[in-house]
């Protein structure tokens, strides 16, 4: 009987030692911006945290802990928190906290009583979270396509690129592959973007055709496979690099297969809505989006698009693209879709 008594006591003690802790309350401090998790536990709770900067997602996993199901998570959404979700794994508890832009954080634990604290700090509008590279096609000794009234592709793309930079600079770090009429190789364009750790690459070009009736705008993203039409356009643009002494086949794609697929997915996500809205605002034909092996996109280690703003060989379109007001519309629409892409 005595042995049985001690065995029962041992079992009860074991259960109390190994029983899960409980997040009994979550509260938001306003005097010092922080989220506090009050934990009922006999020992210091063990946790891990990680942060996905691109998606602004903070993940915290607390070992051997459950949640008081009566806690309403929606009340924490506000100045610092965009969204909060909790997942009870049975043994561990996971918190997914999406932060608002320009909000930094610090996670730590305190004792007596036990709690996990997430401090928030608003970095203000001075901190620019993302970097966009704007690539004005051609330049210097490379005029690009030459069209009606001797308009040159390099001049029109640079004009739109400068206006786009002005519209994005308030919210983004902007890198220009060229800001004047000078020559930049295709490999150097992507190298500039990679060196600046750009999050998006936007290359501006103007199409050309043997037929003066060809019209409309289209957008390309990097793809190892392409349709016959997209392949011809890529070969045409790549030929300018080869014309000026660069072997475009030597421009390497450095991303892995998973990154390649993800970047292609992200590139399509911005290309589709942009081409639709851009063509609508300028009353130009939407020629669609295509995947193709463009050297300038191939060399960039991230999502990127190449925008063909119209046909320089078409009289009506080149006159439309040469007007500052229309260039502003182009820049404005691209800037809007870039913001939508990130935010």
C-alpha positions, 0 to 999 in steps of 0.5 A: 500500500505504501509503495502504491501511495508513493507511485501515485505521488510520483505520477502526479509530480511527473504530470505537473512537471511535464504538463504543458504551460498555458498562455493565459492572456495576451495584452497590448501595451500602448505606453511602451509599444509591445505585445505581452504573452502572460504564461502560466508555467512553473519553469521558464518557457522555451521559445524560438523566433524567426523573421521573414523580412520580405513578407514582414512575418514574425514567427514565434514557437513556444515549446510545451505551451497551449493557448487560452482559447478565449483570447480575441486576436483581432483586437491586437491589429493596429499601428504595429500589427497587420495580422496575427494568427495562432496555431496550436500544435498540441504540444507547441504553440505557434504565433504568426505576426505580420508587421506593418511596414517600417516596424522593427521588433525585439523578442525576449522573455521575462520572469516573475511572472513568466512572459514573452514580450515583443517590443515594437519600434516604428522606424518612420518613413525614412526607412525604405524597405525595398529596392527597385532597379530601373533599367533604361534600355540601350544608351550611348553608342547603342541607340536601340531601335530607330523609328519614325522621324528618327526617334531613338529607343534609348532617348524615350526609355531614359525619359520614362525611366527618369520619371519613374524614378521620381515617382518611386523614390519617396517609398523605395530605394531606386537604382538606375542602371544609367541616368544619362546617355551612356552605354551599359552592357547587358551583363553590367545592368543585371550586375548593378541590380544584384550588387545593390541587392534589388528586390525587383528589376524593371527594364524599359524598352520600345518595340520595332517591326518591319510593319508600320502597322504593328502596335501595342504594348507587351511585357516579358519575364525571364523564362527558360522556355519561350514561344516562337514569338517571344523567342524572336523578341528576346533574340532581337534584344539580345542581339544588341549586346552581341552587336557591341561585343558582348556574348549574351550566352555567357550571362549566367543565371545564378538562381537555383530551380526553386528560386527560378520558379518563385521569381517567375511567379512573382514576375508574372504577378506584376506583369499581368496587371501592369500590361492591362492597366498601362494599355488601357490608360494609354488607349493602346493594344494589350499584346499580353505577357510572355516568358522569354530568355532575355539576357538582361533578365537572366542575369538578375537574381530576382523577379524582373520584367521587361516592358515594351512600351509600344512600337517605335516603327508605328507613327501614332505610337512613337508620337504618343510615347514622345509626349511628356504627358504620356511618359508621365502616365507610363511612369505613374502606372508602373509605379502604382503596380510596383507599390501594389506588388510590394504592399 
